[in-house]
Structures are given as structure tokens and as C-alpha cells.
């Protein structure tokens, strides 16, 4: 009797193993659609990695950009991007190009994670809003590549919304970064002018010092100085970043007679990403200049200066340097965006293809 029960148990277990191997083979598991939560986790991870890699490539260019943007309007320290680069390396060494990178590195990981998560989720909302109940049920069972494609205007809308959401995270990070970059630019500028330039002592020892000082003196609201400018830049820039990228990919997919980005080569993805980055930076660069000035009021005008509004800052930049003042550092910014965005999109798409 006992032997019979053991045999029955083994038979049942074997039957279960056999059944499970038949019902869910590995190759079929790959075809099962992921849950929305799993897709969000993938986007968080892949976006973070892409942002980290991109920021390391971008940061030296960003240091030069901010220093060109925020140098005194009436007595500029640098003649242009190359002069700023050589002067910075001469006075501060290569490390000067990476000053304050820790905070932006974390911020870039969070920003890109938020951008890609937001981008996918807004696309999902657009599909659900425009579909019937039966179509929504059908899409829930589809894999990502089988979902119906959105039009370019819908993708641009998704990019705009994702950029607006990312701005809330990005504003404090940008503030810390700009304050660290600008104070060292004053030191380099003073050395170049033979010490005749009026300079201010370096107040901050690092990112944590900026955070503690801002919190102590201005409260949580101090971290959102320049939020309006960041919101405009990120929302509008997100439309161009994703919009140009998707449009370039669409053109290349037509040439290859395919509807799947996975069929595009790495150089093609990098080209589309680079074009998206250039579109992002060219489209709202004057707003970025205003943001940098607003976030460094204390460093530029002294600790006793009253914070300037968006409109007031724009007027003063125009009064001091005309239209040219809104485009200082634009060339180096567009130049840095080409490889940075190319690497970000390539990294994200590659990770999504092999691990998503």
C-alpha cells in the first residue's frame, strides 16, 4: 500500500514536470507580454544606465557651456569655447572639467529613467484613451513590438509630457551643478585677468555643501530656483528630443522596409539619437541661459541680491549682451549633445533589445 502511494506520488510529480515543460517552454516564455510594472522597472534600469554613460561623456562640455553662459556680461572671461577649455585645464587641470559631476551623474540617471518611463507610460495612456474596451484588452496581451504604432504628433506629445515630469527632478540637480561650475569659473577668470577682476570667494566645498547651505538659508524652495525655465526647457526639449529621434528612425526604417527599430544598426540609432540631441538643445537654448542665470544669482550678483524673475532675467541678459547673450555656449552645447544623445539612445535600445 505504502509502495503504491509512493509510486502514485512520483507519477504525479513527473506528470506535473512534464506538463509544465510542455505548457511553458523557454522559447514561449519570451513571447509572453510583460506586465506594465515590469516594463516600468526595465525603463528605470535601462534609462539610469544610459543616463550615467551619457553624463560622463557630456559633462566636460557642460562645464564649458555653463561658464560661457554665466560669465559677466560686461567683462567676459573667455573668448569662446576653446579659450574656456584651455584656460580651465591650465588653471584647474582636467579635474576642473568634471567639477561637481557627482550630483549631475545621479541626476542624469534619475532624469533619463524618468524620461523613458514617462515616455512609455504616456504612450500607453494615449493608446488606451483612443481604443475601445475590446482593443484595450487585446493590447494588454500583446508584446511591446506588436502594439499599434502611434503617429508622430502623438509621440511628440508623449515626449513633451515626459520632459515636463522630469523637470521636477532635474531642477534641484541643475542648481547644485551650476553653482559649483560658476564659482570655479570666477577663479579661472580672475587668474586670466591678472587678478584685476572682482571675484568672490569660493563658498562651496562640494555638492553636499551646496545642498546644506541652500536648505539652511532658503529652505526647500531654494532648490527650485529656475523651475519655470527648467520646465519650459524640458517640456519643449522633450518634444524635440523624442520627436526628432522617432522621425529619423522612421525614415531609416522606411529605407530598410521594416517597422521595427531592432532592425536598425547601431550607427543608425546613434545618428537618430544625435539628431534628437541637437534638436533638443537648439530649440530652447535661450531658456537654458535664463535658467543658468536664475540659479546662480547669488554667485553672479552677490549673496545680498534679490532673486530675479524669469522675465527680469531675460531683460537683463538682453540689456547686457543683446541677442548674442542668449546663445553664449550654444555651439559647444550642440556639439556635446550629438555624441551624448547618440550614446544614450543606443544604450537604451540595446539594453531593451537584449534584456528587456
ABEGO torsion letter per residue (X at the ends): XAAAAAAAAAAAAAAAAAAAAAABBAAAAAABBBBAAAAAAAAAAAAAAAAAAAAAAAAAAAAAAAAAAABBAABBABAEAAAAAAAAAAAAEAAAAABGAAAAAAAAAAAAAAAAAAAAAAAAAAAAAABBAAAAAAAAABBAAABBBBBAAAAAAAAAAAAAAAAAAAAAAAAAAAAAAAAAAAAAAAAAAGGABBBBBBABAEAAAAAAAAAAAAEAAAAABGAAAAAAAAAAAAAAAAAAAAAAAAAAAAAAGBABAAABBAAAAAAAAAAAAAAAAAAAAAAAAAAAAAAAAAAAAEAABBBBBAAAAAAAAAAAAEAAAAABGAAAAAAAAAAAAAAAAAAAAAAAAAAX
